[in-house]
């Protein structure tokens, strides 16, 4: 079941206005000195969440973003090592609305008052929150130099995964210390 949740995660992460993207990096690192990068192996628990198609889409999106920053992909041995983690959490949200007016009519004997008692409606909403974490390491020093994160609610419609994966990865990498090259 969880294997099919990632496509939903990717769709909502970009399509929903509640997406939160953050990034942080080591301010002492000169990112322009690096020329190559490699992708790190997926963690086993992430392999259970990803379809092979979405795994490849994420990898290709990362390669595209890194190439746009003048890094060359190497299958192994890159100066930078990039990893991706997926985290899913079941959440519950509650909302309430109180209708203080109850409807127009006579109240306390006055013709202009609102009638009826106040009514409160409480709604429960269960959802899955998804987090995608991108880490970039200096491969030689084995030191984290940049991290970008996207957090959003998981949607159930996987129809636009390919487009949305690219958009989510792009949105995170816009916060990478080296801007995209203009083509």
ChimeraX attribute file (.defattr): number of C-alpha atoms within 10 A of each C-alpha:
attribute: neighborCount
match mode: 1-to-1
recipient: residues
	/A:1	7
	/A:2	9
	/A:3	12
	/A:4	14
	/A:5	20
	/A:6	29
	/A:7	25
	/A:8	20
	/A:9	29
	/A:10	34
	/A:11	26
	/A:12	28
	/A:13	28
	/A:14	25
	/A:15	16
	/A:16	13
	/A:17	10
	/A:18	12
	/A:19	17
	/A:20	16
	/A:21	20
	/A:22	14
	/A:23	18
	/A:24	14
	/A:25	16
	/A:26	13
	/A:27	10
	/A:28	7
	/A:29	12
	/A:30	11
	/A:31	17
	/A:32	11
	/A:33	8
	/A:34	14
	/A:35	15
	/A:36	19
	/A:37	25
	/A:38	22
	/A:39	20
	/A:40	17
	/A:41	11
	/A:42	14
	/A:43	12
	/A:44	8
	/A:45	11
	/A:46	16
	/A:47	15
	/A:48	13
	/A:49	20
	/A:50	20
	/A:51	16
	/A:52	9
	/A:53	11
	/A:54	17
	/A:55	18
	/A:56	12
	/A:57	18
	/A:58	19
	/A:59	18
	/A:60	15
	/A:61	20
	/A:62	22
	/A:63	20
	/A:64	18
	/A:65	21
	/A:66	20
	/A:67	17
	/A:68	16
	/A:69	20
	/A:70	17
	/A:71	20
	/A:72	18
	/A:73	19
	/A:74	15
	/A:75	10
	/A:76	12
	/A:77	14
	/A:78	20
	/A:79	20
	/A:80	28
	/A:81	23
	/A:82	23
	/A:83	18
	/A:84	22
	/A:85	15
	/A:86	20
	/A:87	16
	/A:88	19
	/A:89	11
	/A:90	11
	/A:91	11
	/A:92	10
	/A:93	9
	/A:94	9
	/A:95	9
	/A:96	10
	/A:97	10
	/A:98	11
	/A:99	13
	/A:100	13
	/A:101	14
	/A:102	13
	/A:103	13
	/A:104	12
	/A:105	15
	/A:106	13
	/A:107	13
	/A:108	10
	/A:109	9
	/A:110	10
	/A:111	11
	/A:112	11
	/A:113	14
	/A:114	16
	/A:115	18
	/A:116	15
	/A:117	12
	/A:118	11
	/A:119	11
	/A:120	11
	/A:121	9
	/A:122	10
	/A:123	10
	/A:124	10
	/A:125	10
	/A:126	10
	/A:127	14
	/A:128	19
	/A:129	19
	/A:130	24
	/A:131	24
	/A:132	22
	/A:133	19
	/A:134	20
	/A:135	20
	/A:136	23
	/A:137	20
	/A:138	19
	/A:139	17
	/A:140	11
	/A:141	9
	/A:142	11
	/A:143	13
	/A:144	16
	/A:145	19
	/A:146	21
	/A:147	22
	/A:148	22
	/A:149	23
	/A:150	22
	/A:151	23
	/A:152	24
	/A:153	27
	/A:154	25
	/A:155	21
	/A:156	16
	/A:157	14
	/A:158	17
	/A:159	11
	/A:160	14
	/A:161	21
	/A:162	17
	/A:163	14
	/A:164	21
	/A:165	26
	/A:166	20
	/A:167	18
	/A:168	24
	/A:169	26
	/A:170	16
	/A:171	19
	/A:172	21
	/A:173	24
	/A:174	15
	/A:175	18
	/A:176	21
	/A:177	18
	/A:178	15
	/A:179	13
	/A:180	15
	/A:181	10
	/A:182	6
	/A:183	4
